[in-house]
Amino acid sequence: MNRIGERMREYRRAIKMTQADFASRLGVTGAAVSAYETGNRLPSYEVLVKIANILGVSTDALLGRQSADRVVCLLYTSDAADE
């Protein structure tokens, strides 16, 4: 299994999503998700971005460049930006 696939499976399981549900949200087959997770196939860049969005992690976390617990999302309102 490749590291991307291992991380993908870990994050998917952490949110209690089945491969079938994940495949449906991604717009791919269950066989494709299985192939990604086992390392038989790598997702395209576009699919990698979708995977990260669905799992709520960064692409860097999936690629092993950053741990998911360090991902921070900041939202600014126009009032907050003026302060």
Buried (B, 14 or more C-beta within 10 A) or exposed (E): EBEBBBBBBEBBEEEEBEBEBBBBBBEBEBEBBBBBBEEEBEBEEEBBBBBBEBBEBBBBBBEEEBEBEEEEEEEEEEEEEEE
